[in-house]
Amino acid sequence: MFIIFVMGITLWLVYGLIKWDIPIIVANSATLVLAGGILVMKLKYG
């Protein structure tokens, strides 16, 4: 389920890059870094 969340954030980041909308890029980049870290820890440690 969390993988789907991270994929959604990634798609929003791609959308922001296509539209070159700085607030979308910044917000989703920060969220992706934090959620990606959580996902890595969740997959590694269960």
PyRosetta script that sets phi, psi and omega in degrees:
from pyrosetta import init, pose_from_sequence

init()
pose = pose_from_sequence("MFIIFVMGITLWLVYGLIKWDIPIIVANSATLVLAGGILVMKLKYG")
pose.set_psi(1, -41.2)
pose.set_omega(1, -179.1)
pose.set_phi(2, -68.3)
pose.set_psi(2, -29.1)
pose.set_omega(2, 177.3)
pose.set_phi(3, -63.4)
pose.set_psi(3, -38.8)
pose.set_omega(3, 178.4)
pose.set_phi(4, -65.1)
pose.set_psi(4, -39.1)
pose.set_omega(4, 176.8)
pose.set_phi(5, -60.5)
pose.set_psi(5, -46.5)
pose.set_omega(5, -179.9)
pose.set_phi(6, -65.1)
pose.set_psi(6, -38.0)
pose.set_omega(6, 177.2)
pose.set_phi(7, -64.4)
pose.set_psi(7, -38.2)
pose.set_omega(7, 177.0)
pose.set_phi(8, -63.9)
pose.set_psi(8, -42.2)
pose.set_omega(8, 177.2)
pose.set_phi(9, -63.0)
pose.set_psi(9, -40.9)
pose.set_omega(9, 179.0)
pose.set_phi(10, -61.9)
pose.set_psi(10, -42.2)
pose.set_omega(10, 178.8)
pose.set_phi(11, -65.6)
pose.set_psi(11, -38.7)
pose.set_omega(11, 176.0)
pose.set_phi(12, -64.4)
pose.set_psi(12, -37.0)
pose.set_omega(12, 177.3)
pose.set_phi(13, -64.5)
pose.set_psi(13, -42.8)
pose.set_omega(13, 177.3)
pose.set_phi(14, -61.4)
pose.set_psi(14, -43.0)
pose.set_omega(14, 177.6)
pose.set_phi(15, -59.5)
pose.set_psi(15, -45.1)
pose.set_omega(15, 178.8)
pose.set_phi(16, -62.4)
pose.set_psi(16, -37.4)
pose.set_omega(16, 178.2)
pose.set_phi(17, -69.0)
pose.set_psi(17, -38.1)
pose.set_omega(17, 178.2)
pose.set_phi(18, -65.3)
pose.set_psi(18, -43.9)
pose.set_omega(18, -179.4)
pose.set_phi(19, -81.5)
pose.set_psi(19, -11.6)
pose.set_omega(19, -175.3)
pose.set_phi(20, 53.0)
pose.set_psi(20, 50.3)
pose.set_omega(20, 179.7)
pose.set_phi(21, -102.1)
pose.set_psi(21, 105.0)
pose.set_omega(21, -171.7)
pose.set_phi(22, -58.2)
pose.set_psi(22, -45.8)
pose.set_omega(22, 179.9)
pose.set_phi(23, -60.3)
pose.set_psi(23, -38.4)
pose.set_omega(23, 178.2)
pose.set_phi(24, -66.9)
pose.set_psi(24, -41.1)
pose.set_omega(24, -179.7)
pose.set_phi(25, -63.7)
pose.set_psi(25, -48.0)
pose.set_omega(25, -177.5)
pose.set_phi(26, -64.9)
pose.set_psi(26, -47.8)
pose.set_omega(26, -177.2)
pose.set_phi(27, -63.2)
pose.set_psi(27, -45.1)
pose.set_omega(27, -177.1)
pose.set_phi(28, -75.3)
pose.set_psi(28, -28.9)
pose.set_omega(28, 175.1)
pose.set_phi(29, -65.2)
pose.set_psi(29, -46.2)
pose.set_omega(29, 179.4)
pose.set_phi(30, -63.2)
pose.set_psi(30, -43.9)
pose.set_omega(30, 179.9)
pose.set_phi(31, -65.2)
pose.set_psi(31, -39.1)
pose.set_omega(31, -179.4)
pose.set_phi(32, -66.2)
pose.set_psi(32, -38.8)
pose.set_omega(32, 177.9)
pose.set_phi(33, -63.1)
pose.set_psi(33, -46.8)
pose.set_omega(33, -178.6)
pose.set_phi(34, -69.1)
pose.set_psi(34, -46.7)
pose.set_omega(34, -179.5)
pose.set_phi(35, -67.4)
pose.set_psi(35, -34.9)
pose.set_omega(35, 176.7)
pose.set_phi(36, -64.4)
pose.set_psi(36, -39.4)
pose.set_omega(36, 176.2)
pose.set_phi(37, -63.2)
pose.set_psi(37, -42.1)
pose.set_omega(37, 177.1)
pose.set_phi(38, -63.3)
pose.set_psi(38, -42.4)
pose.set_omega(38, -179.2)
pose.set_phi(39, -63.1)
pose.set_psi(39, -43.5)
pose.set_omega(39, 179.2)
pose.set_phi(40, -61.8)
pose.set_psi(40, -45.9)
pose.set_omega(40, 179.7)
pose.set_phi(41, -64.1)
pose.set_psi(41, -39.3)
pose.set_omega(41, -179.5)
pose.set_phi(42, -65.4)
pose.set_psi(42, -40.0)
pose.set_omega(42, 179.5)
pose.set_phi(43, -72.6)
pose.set_psi(43, -34.2)
pose.set_omega(43, -177.5)
pose.set_phi(44, -76.9)
pose.set_psi(44, -43.6)
pose.set_omega(44, -173.2)
pose.set_phi(45, -106.3)
pose.set_psi(45, -1.8)
pose.set_omega(45, 175.8)
pose.set_phi(46, 91.9)
pose.dump_pdb("model.pdb")
